[in-house]
Amino acid sequence: MDLTEHKKRWLTALVTVPVLLYIFFMGDERLFTFLMMAVTMVGVWEYHQVVGLSTSPRDLGFLWAELFATAIIAAAHFGSIETIFFLLWISLFVFAARALHRHSPGLASFEVLAADLLCVLYIPCLVASLVLLRKGADGGRWIFLTVALAFFADTGAFYAGRFFGKHKLAPAISPGKTIEGAIGGILADILTALLCARYLLPAIPFWGAVVLGVFAAMSGQMGDLFESMIKRTFGKKDSGTLLPGHGGILDRVDALLFASPVVYSCKYFFG
């Protein structure tokens, strides 16, 4: 990465991080929900761009995806898990009917149907877990825990891989990732979860923090690889250009999205 790219990354971080910190931890739930709704809508647009689906306002598939995504986030804001499931069922019926109407011999119609449904499952459903985490008196602390787990797993994996990495983790998807790096990320998240449980969320027992650290790190790394797999499949380097020097929204939240349901499960049992 050249000097110009480094400057772009730092300038983007200096502008966005203070705003995000306020919204994540100081702002009310509605402000956080609006931010997550915006992230979801941009993420859906980026996903359609990456996999080659239409992003035209006149395309019903794109419009339905954005509509379902927005509705799922709204349902999460009101804490209605039943409504989220209802929206998922309806999205299956709508996209299945669309695929039946546009059916043609071969895999093309089925691939479009699969891409449509994956979009709804991948982005709004995972972002919804963040909205659910933010609800309640300790919502800001749970969000802090989630962000910390995603950040330190990535940091631990980077440095462990840099100094000790020898065995490739998934060379066909992400050649730079190593097994040693993945282990470093897990250890970093165990420590992060233990510290957060000790000082922020004492309801989480010691063993629960250890389990949370292991699975949050594994899930976050899976999310990173999953997004890389999608981009590599379609020959894309980044999901978008919204964040100069960082790529798109999905490039920044891929690990966070996959880690968030793990943390939500922890909140469900111990919160």
CORJO-V808889 format. One record per run of one state. SS is the DSSP state (2 for helix, 1 for strand, 0 for the rest). FROM is the first residue (numbers start at 1). TO is the last residue. If there is no record, write none. Layout:
ss/from/to
SS/FROM/TO
SS/FROM/TO
This chain:
ss/from/to
0/1/2
2/3/26
0/27/28
2/29/51
0/52/59
2/60/77
0/78/80
2/81/101
0/102/107
2/108/134
0/135/138
2/139/164
0/165/167
1/168/170
0/171/173
1/174/178
2/179/199
0/200/205
2/206/233
0/234/242
1/243/243
0/244/246
1/247/247
0/248/248
2/249/270
0/271/271
